[in-house]
C-alpha cells in the first residue's frame, strides 16, 4: 500500500454555536481522508500539546488508523480554531479565532528529512511554517509533493515554488483557471482548482480535466471539505495515476464531510 505523510497542522476546531469541539487541521484532515479511502497508509508529522485538545487529536488519529509516530507531544497548548457557521453551513471567523499553540514551533530535523524521503507522497500547505524547507526536500526527493494554496489569489511570485511541486491545489475561482492552464504548460505539476458547488478543474501539460461536484441535499458545514478532497485525491492518484479518477474520488469524499459538523 502507498504511504502518505501529512504535515504539520493538527488542531481542534471549536464550534461555539454548536457546542462542539472536533479534531482537525489540514494535516489531520488530509491524513484521515487518505486512510478512509483504504488506498493509502497515512502518517502525521508535527507538534501537539499535552493538553486535553492534544488528547482529542491523538484519539482521532487512532480512530482512523493514522500513524502518529512523528506527531510530537510538547508541553503546552495545542493549536485551536474557533469556527462559526452561517445558516447555509459556510464557515466564517471572528477576530482572534486562531490559537497557534505549539504547532508553530515545529521545525523539520535532519532525521525528519530522512523519514520524509521514504514516502510516496507528502502533503502540506502554503502557510506551513516549514514551507520553504519542505520545497527544498521535495526538489531533492522522489516523493510526490502536494501543496494546498488554500483560498489565496494566484500570483506570479509563486513560480519560484512550482518546480518543486507535483500536486498543486487551490480553492479557486473560475477566473484563476487560465493562469493554472498556462502554468501547467510550463511546469510538470498537476494543477487542481476546487470550485465548490461548481466542481473541480485540473490541468496537466495544458490538458483540462473537469469533474462535477457530487450533489448534496443539505450543506451542514464546509469545514475540511477541501482537505477531504485532497486526501482522497492523493490516495487515488497514487493508486491509479489518473487525474479524473482522483478528482471523482476527491469529490465523493468532500460531499461526505459536508454532511456533518467538523472535518473528520
Secondary structure, DSSP 8 states (H G I E B T S, - for coil): -EEEEEEE--EEEEETTTTEEEEE-HHHHHHHHHHHHTSEEEEEEEEEESSHHHHHHHHHHHHTT-EEEEEEEESS--EEEE-EE-TTS-EE--TT-EE-GGGGG----HHHHHHHTT-SEEEEETT-TTHHHHHHHHHHSSSEEEEE-TT----GGGHHHHTT-SEEEEE--GGGHHHHHHHHHHSSSEEEEE-GGG-EEEEETTEEEEE-----S-----TTHHHHHHHHHHHHHHHH--HHHHHHHHHHHHHHHTTSSS--
